[in-house]
């Protein structure tokens, strides 16, 4: 089954939980853990591939090339972040074609003005709604595979929650398969200032008011809630966008500090045992046996 078809099948069955990944190894580890789909995070890709913050600094060709390696490493569908689509409607058209060729199952495209900013940063602004609708329409028309999933993200929380809902519905009407409402502020108040119950109530409101499938914004469920609560609320897709990157960064930083302080890595690995302490197991995770079989068969 094509990754695009598989993703649509998963979406038809209920909530898809797709953890964030940022390279082929993290994607493969998510697959080994048993997830049915993964999300290629823009923040993670820019941080790991450029050593840069999430400000839309990668080019379209750089992202497509990276996404192709991620998609090739796994058998499960990948949904990728393509920021604003890298320009006007012609650029959006080409971006969709290139991401299809890269082998991802779908993308999400946002309505921010350039230069774009990660929702964790100040400086977000959105284009006029008609311009954003043109982006979505161009993306949908560019598909050569009708199963390729296009998600419309809106950062209109910088205006109001009502604008988030209205824009989400406009984008669904324009052909998007899912809406992705980003909510970092709630009518001028920080989202994090809400209690977990208030946050969950807001998420339920979004699903109720948006007339189509809704994708989570990438954050973990509110404290005390789980993906089961998101499923009960009616979400179609959710991910922990930055969590794997954060875990990897914490682990590497701790290892480097230990090595610098002690001159050895033995203390760190004694305190943090795991299968991947053995580099051979890392190679096994990334298809060592399959490569060895090709080499063996070629020598016969």
N, C-alpha and C positions, 0 to 999 in steps of 0.2 A: 504494500500500500504506500502511495506517495506520502511524504511527510505532511503536505498540505491537506490531503484527504484525511489522514490520521488525526490531525489537529481538529478538523471540523467534526470528526466522529467523537472525539473526546469532549468537545464543547457541547455536543448534543446529549451527552450522558450525564452532565452535571458539572460542578466546579472543577476546573483544571488548576491544580497547584503546581506551579512551575518555578522552581527556585532560580535565583539569579546565577548566571555564570559569566565569566569574562574572558576565558580562553578555552582551548580544546581540552586541557587537563581538567579544569573545573567542570566543564560540561560532561566529560566522561565520568567523573566521580559522582555527579548527580544522577547519571544514568545507572551506575552501579548501585547506588543507594535505593533505586527502585522507582524514581519519578518517571512519569509518563511524558513529560514535556519540560522544556527549559526556556528561560528568558535571558537573552543576551543584553546585559545592562550597558547603557551608554557611559555611565559614570565609571564602571569597572573597566571598560575597554580603554577609555581615555587615560585612566590612572595607570593601568598596567602596560599599555602599548606606547604611551607618550610620556608618562610621568607628569601628567598635566591634569588640572581640575576639569570638571564636567562643564565645559563652555562651548561645546560644538566645534572643537578644533581639528578633529579628524576630517579628512576629505572623504567624499563618497567612495572613491575607488579604494582607499585604505580600509574603510569599514567593510566594503563588500568582500575584499580579499581576506580580511580577518574572519568575517562571518562564514566564508566558504570553508575555511579550515575547521572552524567549530562544528559546522553542520556535517562535515565529512567524518568527524571523529565519533559520531553517535548515530544511533538508529532511531532516536526519538525526535519529534519535531521541535524546532527552535523558533521562537518569536523574538524578533530583533528590534531594537530601538534605532530609528533613523532620524531622530531629532526633527527638524523642520522639513526634511526632504531635500536639503542642499540647494535651495534656490526657488526659482519660479516654477510654473507648471511644467515647462519643458524639462527642467532639472528633476522635478518630482517623477515625471514619466520615465526618465532614464534610470533614476534610482530604483524604482519598482522593478524594472526589467533586470537590472544588475543584481538586485537582491533575490529575485526569482532564480537567476542563473547561479547564484551562490548556494542555493539549496535550502534556504530557510523556508519555514512554513508560513510565515507572516511577518508583519512589521507594525509598529505604531508610529504615527506621525503627528506632530503637535502644531498648535496654533500660535506659538510664540513669535514675536518679532526677533529679527537678528540685531545684535548677537544674542543667541539664546543663553539662558542661564539655568543651571540645575535648580530645582525647586528649593533646595536647602540654602541657596544663595539669594542675596538681594538683587534686584535689577530686572526681574521678570516683567515683560509686557507682552500683550497679545495683539495680533493684527486684527483688522476689522473682520467681522464675521463673514462677510461675502468673500473676502480674499481667502479665508480659511476654508470655506466651502469649496472654493475652486481647487485648493490643494487636495482635498479629499476626493473630489470628482476626478481630478487628473490621475490620482493614484489608482482609483477603481478602474478607470478606463484603460490604464496602462497594463493591467493584468493580462497575461496570456494563459495562465492557469486559473480557471474560475474558482478553484478551491483555495487559492492564495488568500490568506486572511489579512484584512486591513483594519487596523484599530485607529480610531480618531481620539487623540489625547487633547484635552483642553486645560490650559492654565488660567482660565478665566476666574479662578478664585481671587485673583488680584483685583477683580471688579466686584463680584458678589457671588454667593451660592446660587442665586436665581440665574445669573448669567452662565454659570457652569452647567446648570440643567438645560437651559434653553439652547446653548451651543451644542451640547451633547446630542440633543434631539435633532438639531439642524444637520449635524454631521451624519447621523444615522439615516436621515432622509436623503442625504447626498450619496448614500451607498456604502458607508462604513459598516463593517460587520459587528463591531463592538465600539462602545464609548469608553474612554479612560479619563474620568474626572480626577484631576489633581487638586487636593484640598490641603494646602499648607496654612491657609488663613480662612476664617469663617466670618465674613462680613467685617473685616478689619481686625478680628481677634485671632491670635495664633491658635492653630488647631491643637497644639500640645497643651494649651491652657484649659482645654475642655477635660472633664473627667472621662475615664474610659467608657463609662456608660453613655455619656453625651456623645463621645466619638462614635460609638457603635450606633446610636440613634441616628446620627447624621449619615452614616454609611447606609443604613436601612432607608433613609429618606431619599438618598440619591438613586438607589435601585428602584424605589417605588415611582419616582418622578421621571426617570429616564426611560423612554419608550423603546427599549431594546436591550441586548446583552451589555453587561457592564464589567469592565476590567478594573481590578484594584490598582491603586496608584503606586504600589511597590513596597510600601511600608509593611511591617508586621501588623497583625491584628492588634487592636487596642489591648492594653494590659489586662490580663484575666480572661481574654477571649482567644479563640483559636480559629483555624481555617474552617472548622465545623460550623462556627457561628457565621462566618462569611457565606458558607454554602446555604445555611438556613435563611440568611438575609436575601439570597437570590443572586449573588455574584456568579459570573461565568468563568472568570480567570483571575488568579492572584499569584503574586510572587513575592519572595523576600529578596528584593533587588540587590541590595548592598551587603546583606548578611555574610555570604561566603567570602567576599572581598575583605570585610572587616575581620572575620575570623583568621583568614590567611595573613593579613597585615599584622594582627596582634601576635600570632604565632611566630612569624619571621622576626618581628622586632624583639621579642623575648629571646629567641635563639641568638640573634646577633649580639644582644647585650651580654648574654651569658658567655658566648665565645670570646667577646672582647675582654670581659672581666676575668675569665678563668683560663683562657688559652685552650679550651677544649669544648667539645659539644656533648660530652658524656653526661654531664649533670642535667642538661636540658632534656635529653632523651630518656634518662632514667626517671625524671619527673613527669614526662609526657610520652609514655610508651604508645606505640601504634604500629599497625602493619606497614605503613609507608615510611617508617624509619629505615626500612630496607629499600634502597633504590631499585633493586630488582623488581620489587612489588609495584613500584610506580610504573616501570616499563610493562609489567604484566597488565596493569590497568589500562594502558594505552595500546593494547592489542599486540603485545610481543608475540604471543603464540601464533597469531594470524600471519605476522610478518615472517616468522620462522618457518611456517608451513610453505609460504611462497618460495622462500629460499631453498628449502629441501626439495620441493617439487621441481624447481628449475634445474637442480643438479642431477636429477635422475636421467 
